[in-house]
Amino acid sequence: MTPLKKGTKLTDNPRNLRLEIRLTQSENDILKDCAEQLGTTKTNIIIKGIKMVSESLKK
């Protein structure tokens, strides 16, 4: 009898690194507002920002 798999591979590129940042209340409010307006998470907003800065540096 073969052993059963205990879970599935969810992605080829897992997010397994953590980053902690400190924000002012107003910075957090801006981030929260952006996430709500776009219907996404604060994490996704930060990732979009990182990609935007990276693209602008390549130009």
All heavy atoms as a GROMACS GRO file, in nm:
protein
  463
    1MET      N    1   0.083  -0.118   0.000
    1MET     CA    2   0.000   0.000   0.000
    1MET      C    3   0.088   0.125   0.000
    1MET      O    4   0.185   0.132   0.074
    1MET     CB    5  -0.089  -0.002   0.124
    1MET     CG    6  -0.194   0.103   0.124
    1MET     SD    7  -0.292   0.092   0.274
    1MET     CE    8  -0.447   0.053   0.203
    2THR      N    9   0.057   0.222  -0.084
    2THR     CA   10   0.137   0.345  -0.091
    2THR      C   11   0.087   0.446   0.012
    2THR      O   12  -0.032   0.452   0.041
    2THR     CB   13   0.128   0.408  -0.231
    2THR    OG1   14  -0.007   0.440  -0.258
    2THR    CG2   15   0.182   0.314  -0.337
    3PRO      N   16   0.180   0.525   0.065
    3PRO     CA   17   0.139   0.626   0.163
    3PRO      C   18   0.056   0.735   0.097
    3PRO      O   19   0.077   0.770  -0.019
    3PRO     CB   20   0.270   0.682   0.217
    3PRO     CG   21   0.373   0.644   0.117
    3PRO     CD   22   0.323   0.523   0.045
    4LEU      N   23  -0.040   0.789   0.170
    4LEU     CA   24  -0.126   0.896   0.118
    4LEU      C   25  -0.053   1.030   0.124
    4LEU      O   26   0.022   1.055   0.216
    4LEU     CB   27  -0.255   0.905   0.199
    4LEU     CG   28  -0.345   0.784   0.196
    4LEU    CD1   29  -0.461   0.805   0.291
    4LEU    CD2   30  -0.397   0.761   0.055
    5LYS      N   31  -0.079   1.114   0.025
    5LYS     CA   32  -0.025   1.249   0.029
    5LYS      C   33  -0.095   1.328   0.138
    5LYS      O   34  -0.215   1.315   0.157
    5LYS     CB   35  -0.044   1.319  -0.105
    5LYS     CG   36   0.053   1.280  -0.210
    5LYS     CD   37   0.037   1.371  -0.329
    5LYS     CE   38   0.148   1.347  -0.428
    5LYS     NZ   39   0.143   1.441  -0.538
    6LYS      N   40  -0.021   1.412   0.206
    6LYS     CA   41  -0.078   1.493   0.314
    6LYS      C   42  -0.081   1.638   0.273
    6LYS      O   43  -0.012   1.720   0.327
    6LYS     CB   44   0.004   1.476   0.441
    6LYS     CG   45   0.000   1.338   0.496
    6LYS     CD   46  -0.008   1.343   0.642
    6LYS     CE   47  -0.016   1.203   0.694
    6LYS     NZ   48  -0.053   1.197   0.830
    7GLY      N   49  -0.160   1.672   0.177
    7GLY     CA   50  -0.169   1.810   0.132
    7GLY      C   51  -0.134   1.821  -0.015
    7GLY      O   52  -0.080   1.730  -0.075
    8THR      N   53  -0.163   1.936  -0.068
    8THR     CA   54  -0.134   1.959  -0.209
    8THR      C   55  -0.043   2.079  -0.225
    8THR      O   56  -0.040   2.168  -0.140
    8THR     CB   57  -0.264   1.986  -0.288
    8THR    OG1   58  -0.328   2.100  -0.232
    8THR    CG2   59  -0.357   1.867  -0.285
    9LYS      N   60   0.028   2.078  -0.332
    9LYS     CA   61   0.114   2.190  -0.365
    9LYS      C   62   0.025   2.300  -0.421
    9LYS      O   63  -0.039   2.284  -0.524
    9LYS     CB   64   0.218   2.147  -0.468
    9LYS     CG   65   0.319   2.252  -0.501
    9LYS     CD   66   0.422   2.197  -0.595
    9LYS     CE   67   0.522   2.302  -0.632
    9LYS     NZ   68   0.620   2.254  -0.728
   10LEU      N   69   0.017   2.412  -0.352
   10LEU     CA   70  -0.075   2.518  -0.392
   10LEU      C   71  -0.017   2.610  -0.499
   10LEU      O   72  -0.090   2.666  -0.578
   10LEU     CB   73  -0.115   2.600  -0.269
   10LEU     CG   74  -0.186   2.523  -0.159
   10LEU    CD1   75  -0.213   2.613  -0.041
   10LEU    CD2   76  -0.314   2.462  -0.212
   11THR      N   77   0.115   2.628  -0.498
   11THR     CA   78   0.176   2.719  -0.595
   11THR      C   79   0.321   2.677  -0.621
   11THR      O   80   0.383   2.611  -0.539
   11THR     CB   81   0.171   2.864  -0.544
   11THR    OG1   82   0.233   2.950  -0.640
   11THR    CG2   83   0.242   2.880  -0.413
   12ASP      N   84   0.371   2.719  -0.736
   12ASP     CA   85   0.512   2.694  -0.768
   12ASP      C   86   0.603   2.797  -0.703
   12ASP      O   87   0.724   2.778  -0.698
   12ASP     CB   88   0.533   2.695  -0.920
   12ASP     CG   89   0.469   2.575  -0.987
   12ASP    OD1   90   0.461   2.468  -0.922
   12ASP    OD2   91   0.427   2.588  -1.103
   13ASN      N   92   0.546   2.907  -0.658
   13ASN     CA   93   0.626   3.015  -0.601
   13ASN      C   94   0.560   3.060  -0.469
   13ASN      O   95   0.497   3.166  -0.463
   13ASN     CB   96   0.634   3.132  -0.700
   13ASN     CG   97   0.736   3.234  -0.659
   13ASN    OD1   98   0.821   3.210  -0.574
   13ASN    ND2   99   0.728   3.352  -0.718
   14PRO      N  100   0.576   2.982  -0.363
   14PRO     CA  101   0.508   3.015  -0.238
   14PRO      C  102   0.564   3.140  -0.172
   14PRO      O  103   0.682   3.173  -0.187
   14PRO     CB  104   0.534   2.892  -0.150
   14PRO     CG  105   0.662   2.836  -0.202
   14PRO     CD  106   0.661   2.864  -0.350
   15ARG      N  107   0.479   3.210  -0.103
   15ARG     CA  108   0.522   3.329  -0.027
   15ARG      C  109   0.560   3.280   0.113
   15ARG      O  110   0.476   3.274   0.202
   15ARG     CB  111   0.411   3.431  -0.020
   15ARG     CG  112   0.385   3.496  -0.152
   15ARG     CD  113   0.294   3.616  -0.136
   15ARG     NE  114   0.287   3.688  -0.261
   15ARG     CZ  115   0.176   3.719  -0.321
   15ARG    NH1  116   0.060   3.688  -0.267
   15ARG    NH2  117   0.178   3.784  -0.434
   16ASN      N  118   0.686   3.248   0.130
   16ASN     CA  119   0.730   3.194   0.258
   16ASN      C  120   0.824   3.288   0.333
   16ASN      O  121   0.883   3.250   0.432
   16ASN     CB  122   0.796   3.057   0.238
   16ASN     CG  123   0.910   3.061   0.140
   16ASN    OD1  124   0.940   3.165   0.084
   16ASN    ND2  125   0.972   2.949   0.116
   17LEU      N  126   0.836   3.412   0.287
   17LEU     CA  127   0.917   3.512   0.356
   17LEU      C  128   0.824   3.614   0.420
   17LEU      O  129   0.724   3.652   0.362
   17LEU     CB  130   1.012   3.583   0.260
   17LEU     CG  131   1.113   3.493   0.189
   17LEU    CD1  132   1.191   3.573   0.086
   17LEU    CD2  133   1.206   3.431   0.289
   18ARG      N  134   0.860   3.659   0.539
   18ARG     CA  135   0.779   3.759   0.609
   18ARG      C  136   0.855   3.890   0.615
   18ARG      O  137   0.976   3.891   0.630
   18ARG     CB  138   0.747   3.713   0.751
   18ARG     CG  139   0.647   3.601   0.756
   18ARG     CD  140   0.605   3.569   0.898
   18ARG     NE  141   0.539   3.676   0.967
   18ARG     CZ  142   0.410   3.704   0.960
   18ARG    NH1  143   0.333   3.635   0.880
   18ARG    NH2  144   0.357   3.801   1.031
   19LEU      N  145   0.782   3.999   0.606
   19LEU     CA  146   0.838   4.132   0.617
   19LEU      C  147   0.749   4.211   0.711
   19LEU      O  148   0.628   4.214   0.695
   19LEU     CB  149   0.841   4.200   0.479
   19LEU     CG  150   0.885   4.346   0.477
   19LEU    CD1  151   1.030   4.359   0.519
   19LEU    CD2  152   0.863   4.403   0.339
   20GLU      N  153   0.810   4.272   0.810
   20GLU     CA  154   0.733   4.353   0.902
   20GLU      C  155   0.773   4.498   0.881
   20GLU      O  156   0.890   4.531   0.875
   20GLU     CB  157   0.764   4.313   1.046
   20GLU     CG  158   0.682   4.387   1.148
   20GLU     CD  159   0.706   4.338   1.289
   20GLU    OE1  160   0.742   4.221   1.307
   20GLU    OE2  161   0.691   4.420   1.381
   21ILE      N  162   0.672   4.585   0.866
   21ILE     CA  163   0.699   4.727   0.848
   21ILE      C  164   0.620   4.806   0.951
   21ILE      O  165   0.518   4.759   1.001
   21ILE     CB  166   0.666   4.776   0.705
   21ILE    CG1  167   0.517   4.759   0.674
   21ILE    CG2  168   0.750   4.704   0.601
   21ILE    CD1  169   0.473   4.826   0.547
   22ARG      N  170   0.668   4.924   0.979
   22ARG     CA  171   0.598   5.014   1.070
   22ARG      C  172   0.541   5.129   0.989
   22ARG      O  173   0.611   5.188   0.906
   22ARG     CB  174   0.694   5.065   1.178
   22ARG     CG  175   0.746   4.951   1.266
   22ARG     CD  176   0.854   4.999   1.360
   22ARG     NE  177   0.808   5.104   1.448
   22ARG     CZ  178   0.762   5.085   1.572
   22ARG    NH1  179   0.755   4.963   1.620
   22ARG    NH2  180   0.725   5.186   1.647
   23LEU      N  181   0.414   5.159   1.011
   23LEU     CA  182   0.346   5.265   0.939
   23LEU      C  183   0.287   5.364   1.038
   23LEU      O  184   0.252   5.327   1.151
   23LEU     CB  185   0.230   5.209   0.855
   23LEU     CG  186   0.263   5.106   0.749
   23LEU    CD1  187   0.134   5.051   0.689
   23LEU    CD2  188   0.350   5.164   0.642
   24THR      N  189   0.272   5.487   0.993
   24THR     CA  190   0.194   5.583   1.071
   24THR      C  191   0.048   5.549   1.051
   24THR      O  192   0.011   5.475   0.958
   24THR     CB  193   0.220   5.727   1.025
   24THR    OG1  194   0.173   5.739   0.890
   24THR    CG2  195   0.367   5.763   1.033
   25GLN      N  196  -0.038   5.606   1.134
   25GLN     CA  197  -0.181   5.582   1.120
   25GLN      C  198  -0.231   5.629   0.984
   25GLN      O  199  -0.310   5.561   0.918
   25GLN     CB  200  -0.260   5.651   1.231
   25GLN     CG  201  -0.408   5.620   1.228
   25GLN     CD  202  -0.438   5.473   1.248
   25GLN    OE1  203  -0.389   5.413   1.343
   25GLN    NE2  204  -0.516   5.414   1.158
   26SER      N  205  -0.181   5.745   0.938
   26SER     CA  206  -0.227   5.797   0.810
   26SER      C  207  -0.179   5.708   0.693
   26SER      O  208  -0.254   5.688   0.597
   26SER     CB  209  -0.182   5.941   0.789
   26SER     OG  210  -0.042   5.951   0.785
   27GLU      N  211  -0.057   5.656   0.701
   27GLU     CA  212  -0.008   5.565   0.596
   27GLU      C  213  -0.093   5.437   0.592
   27GLU      O  214  -0.127   5.388   0.485
   27GLU     CB  215   0.138   5.530   0.620
   27GLU     CG  216   0.232   5.647   0.599
   27GLU     CD  217   0.371   5.624   0.653
   27GLU    OE1  218   0.391   5.537   0.741
   27GLU    OE2  219   0.463   5.694   0.607
   28ASN      N  220  -0.128   5.386   0.710
   28ASN     CA  221  -0.212   5.266   0.715
   28ASN      C  222  -0.352   5.294   0.660
   28ASN      O  223  -0.409   5.211   0.590
   28ASN     CB  224  -0.221   5.212   0.858
   28ASN     CG  225  -0.290   5.079   0.864
   28ASN    OD1  226  -0.244   4.982   0.804
   28ASN    ND2  227  -0.401   5.074   0.934
   29ASP      N  228  -0.405   5.413   0.690
   29ASP     CA  229  -0.537   5.450   0.639
   29ASP      C  230  -0.536   5.457   0.486
   29ASP      O  231  -0.630   5.412   0.420
   29ASP     CB  232  -0.581   5.584   0.697
   29ASP     CG  233  -0.612   5.576   0.846
   29ASP    OD1  234  -0.630   5.464   0.900
   29ASP    OD2  235  -0.616   5.683   0.910
   30ILE      N  236  -0.429   5.514   0.430
   30ILE     CA  237  -0.416   5.523   0.284
   30ILE      C  238  -0.409   5.383   0.224
   30ILE      O  239  -0.477   5.353   0.125
   30ILE     CB  240  -0.291   5.605   0.245
   30ILE    CG1  241  -0.309   5.751   0.285
   30ILE    CG2  242  -0.261   5.592   0.096
   30ILE    CD1  243  -0.180   5.833   0.278
   31LEU      N  244  -0.328   5.297   0.283
   31LEU     CA  245  -0.313   5.160   0.233
   31LEU      C  246  -0.446   5.085   0.241
   31LEU      O  247  -0.486   5.018   0.145
   31LEU     CB  248  -0.205   5.088   0.314
   31LEU     CG  249  -0.172   4.944   0.275
   31LEU    CD1  250  -0.126   4.934   0.131
   31LEU    CD2  251  -0.064   4.889   0.370
   32LYS      N  252  -0.515   5.098   0.353
   32LYS     CA  253  -0.645   5.032   0.371
   32LYS      C  254  -0.746   5.084   0.269
   32LYS      O  255  -0.821   5.005   0.210
   32LYS     CB  256  -0.695   5.056   0.513
   32LYS     CG  257  -0.825   4.988   0.546
   32LYS     CD  258  -0.865   5.016   0.689
   32LYS     CE  259  -1.003   4.961   0.718
   32LYS     NZ  260  -1.050   4.999   0.851
   33ASP      N  261  -0.749   5.215   0.247
   33ASP     CA  262  -0.841   5.275   0.152
   33ASP      C  263  -0.814   5.224   0.010
   33ASP      O  264  -0.908   5.191  -0.064
   33ASP     CB  265  -0.831   5.427   0.157
   33ASP     CG  266  -0.934   5.496   0.071
   33ASP    OD1  267  -1.053   5.460   0.082
   33ASP    OD2  268  -0.896   5.585  -0.008
   34CYS      N  269  -0.688   5.217  -0.028
   34CYS     CA  270  -0.652   5.166  -0.161
   34CYS      C  271  -0.699   5.021  -0.177
   34CYS      O  272  -0.754   4.984  -0.281
   34CYS     CB  273  -0.501   5.172  -0.182
   34CYS     SG  274  -0.436   5.338  -0.199
   35ALA      N  275  -0.677   4.940  -0.076
   35ALA     CA  276  -0.716   4.800  -0.081
   35ALA      C  277  -0.868   4.786  -0.094
   35ALA      O  278  -0.918   4.706  -0.173
   35ALA     CB  279  -0.666   4.726   0.042
   36GLU      N  280  -0.942   4.867  -0.019
   36GLU     CA  281  -1.088   4.861  -0.025
   36GLU      C  282  -1.140   4.905  -0.162
   36GLU      O  283  -1.229   4.842  -0.219
   36GLU     CB  284  -1.149   4.948   0.085
   36GLU     CG  285  -1.134   4.888   0.223
   36GLU     CD  286  -1.183   4.980   0.334
   36GLU    OE1  287  -1.222   5.095   0.304
   36GLU    OE2  288  -1.180   4.936   0.450
   37GLN      N  289  -1.084   5.013  -0.216
   37GLN     CA  290  -1.129   5.064  -0.345
   37GLN      C  291  -1.100   4.966  -0.458
   37GLN      O  292  -1.178   4.955  -0.553
   37GLN     CB  293  -1.064   5.198  -0.376
   37GLN     CG  294  -1.121   5.312  -0.293
   37GLN     CD  295  -1.067   5.446  -0.337
   37GLN    OE1  296  -1.047   5.470  -0.455
   37GLN    NE2  297  -1.044   5.533  -0.240
   38LEU      N  298  -0.989   4.894  -0.448
   38LEU     CA  299  -0.953   4.798  -0.552
   38LEU      C  300  -1.006   4.658  -0.524
   38LEU      O  301  -0.992   4.568  -0.606
   38LEU     CB  302  -0.800   4.794  -0.570
   38LEU     CG  303  -0.738   4.921  -0.625
   38LEU    CD1  304  -0.586   4.912  -0.624
   38LEU    CD2  305  -0.788   4.947  -0.767
   39GLY      N  306  -1.066   4.639  -0.407
   39GLY     CA  307  -1.121   4.509  -0.373
   39GLY      C  308  -1.015   4.402  -0.357
   39GLY      O  309  -1.035   4.288  -0.400
   40THR      N  310  -0.905   4.437  -0.296
   40THR     CA  311  -0.794   4.343  -0.278
   40THR      C  312  -0.739   4.358  -0.137
   40THR      O  313  -0.798   4.426  -0.054
   40THR     CB  314  -0.687   4.365  -0.388
   40THR    OG1  315  -0.592   4.260  -0.380
   40THR    CG2  316  -0.619   4.498  -0.376
   41THR      N  317  -0.625   4.297  -0.112
   41THR     CA  318  -0.565   4.302   0.021
   41THR      C  319  -0.455   4.408   0.028
   41THR      O  320  -0.403   4.452  -0.075
   41THR     CB  321  -0.503   4.166   0.058
   41THR    OG1  322  -0.396   4.138  -0.033
   41THR    CG2  323  -0.606   4.055   0.052
   42LYS      N  324  -0.419   4.445   0.149
   42LYS     CA  325  -0.309   4.539   0.167
   42LYS      C  326  -0.180   4.478   0.114
   42LYS      O  327  -0.098   4.549   0.056
   42LYS     CB  328  -0.296   4.578   0.315
   42LYS     CG  329  -0.412   4.661   0.364
   42LYS     CD  330  -0.388   4.724   0.500
   42LYS     CE  331  -0.402   4.628   0.612
   42LYS     NZ  332  -0.392   4.692   0.745
   43THR      N  333  -0.163   4.348   0.130
   43THR     CA  334  -0.044   4.280   0.078
   43THR      C  335  -0.034   4.298  -0.073
   43THR      O  336   0.073   4.330  -0.126
   43THR     CB  337  -0.047   4.130   0.112
   43THR    OG1  338  -0.046   4.115   0.254
   43THR    CG2  339   0.072   4.056   0.052
   44ASN      N  340  -0.146   4.279  -0.143
   44ASN     CA  341  -0.143   4.293  -0.289
   44ASN      C  342  -0.114   4.437  -0.332
   44ASN      O  343  -0.049   4.459  -0.434
   44ASN     CB  344  -0.274   4.244  -0.350
   44ASN     CG  345  -0.282   4.092  -0.350
   44ASN    OD1  346  -0.182   4.023  -0.339
   44ASN    ND2  347  -0.402   4.040  -0.360
   45ILE      N  348  -0.162   4.534  -0.255
   45ILE     CA  349  -0.131   4.674  -0.285
   45ILE      C  350   0.018   4.698  -0.272
   45ILE      O  351   0.080   4.763  -0.358
   45ILE     CB  352  -0.210   4.768  -0.193
   45ILE    CG1  353  -0.360   4.751  -0.212
   45ILE    CG2  354  -0.168   4.913  -0.214
   45ILE    CD1  355  -0.410   4.783  -0.352
   46ILE      N  356   0.079   4.647  -0.167
   46ILE     CA  357   0.224   4.664  -0.146
   46ILE      C  358   0.302   4.597  -0.258
   46ILE      O  359   0.397   4.655  -0.312
   46ILE     CB  360   0.265   4.610  -0.008
   46ILE    CG1  361   0.203   4.697   0.101
   46ILE    CG2  362   0.416   4.602   0.005
   46ILE    CD1  363   0.213   4.641   0.240
   47ILE      N  364   0.260   4.477  -0.299
   47ILE     CA  365   0.328   4.406  -0.408
   47ILE      C  366   0.317   4.485  -0.538
   47ILE      O  367   0.415   4.498  -0.613
   47ILE     CB  368   0.271   4.263  -0.422
   47ILE    CG1  369   0.313   4.180  -0.301
   47ILE    CG2  370   0.319   4.197  -0.552
   47ILE    CD1  371   0.241   4.049  -0.288
   48LYS      N  372   0.198   4.541  -0.566
   48LYS     CA  373   0.182   4.625  -0.686
   48LYS      C  374   0.277   4.744  -0.680
   48LYS      O  375   0.337   4.781  -0.781
   48LYS     CB  376   0.038   4.676  -0.697
   48LYS     CG  377  -0.058   4.577  -0.754
   48LYS     CD  378  -0.194   4.643  -0.773
   48LYS     CE  379  -0.287   4.552  -0.849
   48LYS     NZ  380  -0.407   4.622  -0.895
   49GLY      N  381   0.289   4.806  -0.564
   49GLY     CA  382   0.380   4.919  -0.548
   49GLY      C  383   0.524   4.881  -0.574
   49GLY      O  384   0.598   4.955  -0.639
   50ILE      N  385   0.565   4.766  -0.524
   50ILE     CA  386   0.702   4.717  -0.547
   50ILE      C  387   0.727   4.699  -0.696
   50ILE      O  388   0.830   4.739  -0.749
   50ILE     CB  389   0.726   4.586  -0.470
   50ILE    CG1  390   0.727   4.613  -0.319
   50ILE    CG2  391   0.855   4.519  -0.515
   50ILE    CD1  392   0.722   4.487  -0.235
   51LYS      N  393   0.629   4.639  -0.765
   51LYS     CA  394   0.644   4.616  -0.908
   51LYS      C  395   0.648   4.748  -0.986
   51LYS      O  396   0.724   4.761  -1.081
   51LYS     CB  397   0.530   4.526  -0.959
   51LYS     CG  398   0.544   4.384  -0.910
   51LYS     CD  399   0.429   4.295  -0.956
   51LYS     CE  400   0.446   4.154  -0.905
   51LYS     NZ  401   0.334   4.067  -0.943
   52MET      N  402   0.566   4.845  -0.944
   52MET     CA  403   0.566   4.976  -1.011
   52MET      C  404   0.701   5.045  -0.997
   52MET      O  405   0.755   5.101  -1.093
   52MET     CB  406   0.456   5.065  -0.954
   52MET     CG  407   0.316   5.025  -0.995
   52MET     SD  408   0.186   5.119  -0.913
   52MET     CE  409   0.220   5.284  -0.970
   53VAL      N  410   0.759   5.042  -0.877
   53VAL     CA  411   0.890   5.104  -0.856
   53VAL      C  412   0.996   5.032  -0.936
   53VAL      O  413   1.080   5.094  -1.002
   53VAL     CB  414   0.926   5.106  -0.705
   53VAL    CG1  415   1.071   5.147  -0.685
   53VAL    CG2  416   0.833   5.198  -0.629
   54SER      N  417   0.990   4.899  -0.939
   54SER     CA  418   1.087   4.820  -1.015
   54SER      C  419   1.080   4.854  -1.163
   54SER      O  420   1.184   4.872  -1.228
   54SER     CB  421   1.061   4.671  -0.993
   54SER     OG  422   1.148   4.594  -1.070
   55GLU      N  423   0.959   4.864  -1.218
   55GLU     CA  424   0.942   4.899  -1.360
   55GLU      C  425   0.995   5.039  -1.391
   55GLU      O  426   1.056   5.061  -1.492
   55GLU     CB  427   0.797   4.886  -1.401
   55GLU     CG  428   0.749   4.743  -1.414
   55GLU     CD  429   0.824   4.664  -1.518
   55GLU    OE1  430   0.848   4.716  -1.628
   55GLU    OE2  431   0.863   4.549  -1.486
   56SER      N  432   0.970   5.134  -1.299
   56SER     CA  433   1.015   5.270  -1.326
   56SER      C  434   1.168   5.279  -1.319
   56SER      O  435   1.228   5.363  -1.388
   56SER     CB  436   0.953   5.367  -1.226
   56SER     OG  437   1.007   5.350  -1.097
   57LEU      N  438   1.233   5.194  -1.242
   57LEU     CA  439   1.378   5.195  -1.236
   57LEU      C  440   1.442   5.133  -1.360
   57LEU      O  441   1.555   5.167  -1.395
   57LEU     CB  442   1.427   5.119  -1.112
   57LEU     CG  443   1.396   5.186  -0.977
   57LEU    CD1  444   1.435   5.093  -0.863
   57LEU    CD2  445   1.469   5.318  -0.966
   58LYS      N  446   1.368   5.046  -1.429
   58LYS     CA  447   1.420   4.981  -1.549
   58LYS      C  448   1.419   5.074  -1.668
   58LYS      O  449   1.487   5.051  -1.766
   58LYS     CB  450   1.339   4.856  -1.581
   58LYS     CG  451   1.361   4.744  -1.482
   58LYS     CD  452   1.274   4.624  -1.513
   58LYS     CE  453   1.291   4.516  -1.409
   58LYS     NZ  454   1.202   4.403  -1.433
   59LYS      N  455   1.341   5.183  -1.661
   59LYS     CA  456   1.330   5.276  -1.775
   59LYS      C  457   1.447   5.369  -1.784
   59LYS      O  458   1.515   5.402  -1.698
   59LYS     CB  459   1.200   5.356  -1.764
   59LYS     CG  460   1.079   5.270  -1.782
   59LYS     CD  461   0.952   5.352  -1.769
   59LYS     CE  462   0.832   5.261  -1.785
   59LYS     NZ  463   0.708   5.333  -1.773
   0.00000   0.00000   0.00000
